[in-house]
């Protein structure tokens, strides 16, 4: 199943007065790039968090936001640095005397000076929070993966339509190729007759020239390979897991064959169809960049 690399998921969980929130969003990236923002209490769990998230994604630039709130009142305490507050106050009094300024210091204002009041976080055991955190991560990741799959289905439907359109172009070129050679032979015979008049025409020489021309403009092998790559792309899109890299390789092969076909076609209808094939392949390559 094709999955898009863009997605969003969010989950909240409350257990025993503790609230966990996990938010996940992603955009395209060649590899998996996980950026996790979380409270320091979860730092010891980072490797477990990353391992859990990897169960739900293989590619993309993924931003994960984890927040935690302990509603039981635990988590930290306020410390009062009395010595530092005294130093601040002494210097303020000295400044007032030096410059003849009024002193209007209050306790509230003094408490706002740097490091007079600080918050000391309690050393909590983050590992004890792993189970509820894991459940929240799994819930957010499930909604994230579901969003990716929905978007992937739209991409898949669009790509399959483009592949069908390419097959029509291949069928047209396959039918057109013999007509091109026959038209060249007829045109060559008419020009020779015009030049030679009533003189005898060397049929073998004309056939030789036609054979040389046919070899130059023959696109049978390219058309066979192109059709094979189209079918391989269609089959790959029915597989599960990360298929974006394989699809990108197939798109390059499609483009290579289309380039060769375009270089060999000289009649307008065939050239127009070959250009149309290249245009569709470019659209396919752009869409594939969104697939995981």
Secondary structure, 3 states (H helix, E strand, C coil): CCCECCEEEEEEEEECCEEEEEEEEEECCCCEEEEEECCHHHHHHHHHHHHHHHCCCCCEEEEEEEEEEECCCCCEEEEECHHHHHHHHHHHHHHHHHHCCCCCCCHHHHCCCCCCEEEEECCCCHHHHHHHHHHHHHHHHHHHHHHHHHHHHHHHHHHHHHHHHHHHHHHHHHHHHHHHHHHHHHHHHHHHHHHHCCCCCCHHHHHHHHHHHHHHHCCHHHHHHHHHHHHHHHHHCCCCCCCHHHHHHHHHHHHHHHHHHHHHCCCHHHHHHHHHHHHHHHHHHHHHCCEC
